[in-house]
């Protein structure tokens, strides 16, 4: 009964427009007070909120966010897109593939899908439209490729998943690399197939002279120190982790220091004003995520007090589902959730409930974490929420939200293909982590 009242309170608050972090906090406190009384419930609120946020792992979240903001304000996106153009200039649909490649690389810097989509989109979409690319394809490709930001390490979503499940952050980061690269490759293959003709719409191919020039190497920017320095960020952060020199949290601090030296000292693209803006944006984003962690912790602890995870595990056990049947049901659940919730909220709210069932079915938590995040990637470009769709649409008046949605649909379908491959072939996610044993 108390659980039902909690859910009613949660959904009522969300319908009223209350931020999800506050809604989780209020409904969790309500459940505690109904179960153990008002005073014990309020005491538990303070203890749980403090203890769950006071974690060495969580320190990595604001650090990675700050690192990404420094690189964003320091024009790393331009460097990466220019580098990607050099790599893809001879391929059909080279600029679209360059945007996809730049998104994959920037994902390894920012850890955020919306930041990746906004940064790469603001640079690449006007360039693609100017050179004759179909505007729907240009916007849709960036919206979907931007979602790689929550899968390719360092990923805020994978850090939160580690916090909830106790899985190794380092192994989760490794597990996200190959699936992320595979998805980027699938997006690129679709782009080549469509722009090269065949059974795909030829209207997507660039027709303007400027577009043809892009494919033959004209107007390709020269290799610069800024490009190499931005690319080296990936080696600095991930290399320090897997060389055993630093923990993921310490690597985040190293990444911040490197980003400051690169943008403030070497490239000189980050002044005091932009550094202040990067700091302010980082504080805002970090505060939002930490509030979400605190609210979800109270909500999750209340569910544990009410034995909801154990009851869910017992119910699933009574259904006698095979592992593959459970995975199909869970994938459908997360695909639907992704339409309405962002990845952080979905992970913090649902994973504690499902964790006993995952353990009972002997599902590898590293593998499941990657599956979950890919589902949420697809949700990031699915209405009605589909945050990346709105982020990309806000970048220009040359296209509508319908254009972005229509352009992203084929790429989202390729994302489903990638999800199926990771489910059918778990070693795509688990091979790199297995090398650390």
Buried (B, 14 or more C-beta within 10 A) or exposed (E): EBBEEBEEBBEEBBEEEBBBBBBBBBBBBBBBBBBBEEEEBEEBBEEBBEEBBEEEBBBBBBBBBBBBBBBBBBBBBBBBBBBBBBBBBEBBBBBBBBBBBBBBBBBBBBBBBBBBBBBBBBBBBBBBBEBBBBBBBBBBBBBBBBBBBBBBBBBBBBBBBBBBBEBBBBBBBBBBBBBBBBBBBBBBEBBBBBBBEEEBEEEBBBEEEEBBBBBEEEEBEEEEEBBEBBBEBBEBBBBBBBEEEBBBBBBBBBBBEBBBEBBBEEBEBBEEEBBEBBBEBBBEBBEBBBBBBBBBBBBBBBBBBBEBBBBBBEEBEEEEBEEEEBBEEBBEBBBEBBBBBBBBBBBBBBBBBBBBBBEEBEBBBBBBBBBBBBBBBBBBBBEEBBBBBBBBBEBBEEBEBEBBBBBBBBBBBBBBEBBEBBBEEBEBBBBBBEEEE
